[in-house]
Amino acid sequence: MKEREPSITVNILDDLAPSQECDFQDIFNLIGHEQGLNLLAGVVHDTEVAIAAARACDEDASDLLHRAIGTAAAVGLLQLSECLRDAEKTVRANGDVSTILSLLQDEYKNARNEVFKAEYRTSYSGRNQ
């Protein structure tokens, strides 16, 4: 019988800095500033929709939160993504979302400010591509 090789699990998110501050330069370099800004606007929109659904106790809230988790993580907003994940877990467990939504709202404001800073830097740096 062949001996089974041990499996190794690596969580790459653990190796990333926990800072919310992000200049999104990698995204802009990869897909251009205009498309990058559109992507960031989508993250902001997905998060707003998910928070509103969770606050209203919509039946789609957990799915909307799950979607927002992925979009936030994809652009490097890891603290926002973690907070969204906590909210999703709470919603799926039919728990009290008031505390987590307060924390999520604060984290969302921080992330939105980072997006606005990126938009400002892009708009006023003469680098519109």
Contacts in CASP RR format, 6 or more apart in sequence:
PFRMAT RR
TARGET T0000
AUTHOR 0000-0000-0000
METHOD contacts of the structure
MODEL  1
MKEREPSITVNILDDLAPSQECDFQDIFNLIGHEQGLNLLAGVVHDTEVA
IAAARACDEDASDLLHRAIGTAAAVGLLQLSECLRDAEKTVRANGDVSTI
LSLLQDEYKNARNEVFKAEYRTSYSGRNQ
13 73 0 8 1.000
13 78 0 8 1.000
16 76 0 8 1.000
16 78 0 8 1.000
18 78 0 8 1.000
18 79 0 8 1.000
20 77 0 8 1.000
20 78 0 8 1.000
20 79 0 8 1.000
20 80 0 8 1.000
20 107 0 8 1.000
20 110 0 8 1.000
20 111 0 8 1.000
20 114 0 8 1.000
21 114 0 8 1.000
22 75 0 8 1.000
22 76 0 8 1.000
22 77 0 8 1.000
22 114 0 8 1.000
22 118 0 8 1.000
23 118 0 8 1.000
23 121 0 8 1.000
24 36 0 8 1.000
24 40 0 8 1.000
24 75 0 8 1.000
24 76 0 8 1.000
24 114 0 8 1.000
24 115 0 8 1.000
24 118 0 8 1.000
27 36 0 8 1.000
27 39 0 8 1.000
27 40 0 8 1.000
27 75 0 8 1.000
28 36 0 8 1.000
28 122 0 8 1.000
31 39 0 8 1.000
32 129 0 8 1.000
33 122 0 8 1.000
33 127 0 8 1.000
33 128 0 8 1.000
33 129 0 8 1.000
34 128 0 8 1.000
34 129 0 8 1.000
37 118 0 8 1.000
37 119 0 8 1.000
37 122 0 8 1.000
39 75 0 8 1.000
40 75 0 8 1.000
40 115 0 8 1.000
40 118 0 8 1.000
40 119 0 8 1.000
41 115 0 8 1.000
42 71 0 8 1.000
43 68 0 8 1.000
43 71 0 8 1.000
43 72 0 8 1.000
43 74 0 8 1.000
43 75 0 8 1.000
43 77 0 8 1.000
43 111 0 8 1.000
43 115 0 8 1.000
44 111 0 8 1.000
44 112 0 8 1.000
44 115 0 8 1.000
46 64 0 8 1.000
46 67 0 8 1.000
46 68 0 8 1.000
46 71 0 8 1.000
46 72 0 8 1.000
47 68 0 8 1.000
47 71 0 8 1.000
47 72 0 8 1.000
47 80 0 8 1.000
47 84 0 8 1.000
47 108 0 8 1.000
47 111 0 8 1.000
47 112 0 8 1.000
48 108 0 8 1.000
49 64 0 8 1.000
49 68 0 8 1.000
50 61 0 8 1.000
50 64 0 8 1.000
50 65 0 8 1.000
50 67 0 8 1.000
50 68 0 8 1.000
50 84 0 8 1.000
50 87 0 8 1.000
51 87 0 8 1.000
51 101 0 8 1.000
51 104 0 8 1.000
51 105 0 8 1.000
51 108 0 8 1.000
53 60 0 8 1.000
53 61 0 8 1.000
53 64 0 8 1.000
53 65 0 8 1.000
54 61 0 8 1.000
54 64 0 8 1.000
54 65 0 8 1.000
54 87 0 8 1.000
54 91 0 8 1.000
54 97 0 8 1.000
54 101 0 8 1.000
54 104 0 8 1.000
55 97 0 8 1.000
55 101 0 8 1.000
57 97 0 8 1.000
58 64 0 8 1.000
61 91 0 8 1.000
62 88 0 8 1.000
62 91 0 8 1.000
62 92 0 8 1.000
65 84 0 8 1.000
65 85 0 8 1.000
65 87 0 8 1.000
65 88 0 8 1.000
65 91 0 8 1.000
66 88 0 8 1.000
68 84 0 8 1.000
69 81 0 8 1.000
69 84 0 8 1.000
69 85 0 8 1.000
69 88 0 8 1.000
70 81 0 8 1.000
72 78 0 8 1.000
72 80 0 8 1.000
72 81 0 8 1.000
72 84 0 8 1.000
72 111 0 8 1.000
73 81 0 8 1.000
77 111 0 8 1.000
77 114 0 8 1.000
79 107 0 8 1.000
79 110 0 8 1.000
79 111 0 8 1.000
80 107 0 8 1.000
80 108 0 8 1.000
80 110 0 8 1.000
80 111 0 8 1.000
83 100 0 8 1.000
83 103 0 8 1.000
83 104 0 8 1.000
83 107 0 8 1.000
83 108 0 8 1.000
84 104 0 8 1.000
86 100 0 8 1.000
86 103 0 8 1.000
86 104 0 8 1.000
87 97 0 8 1.000
87 100 0 8 1.000
87 101 0 8 1.000
87 104 0 8 1.000
90 96 0 8 1.000
90 97 0 8 1.000
90 100 0 8 1.000
91 97 0 8 1.000
122 128 0 8 1.000
END
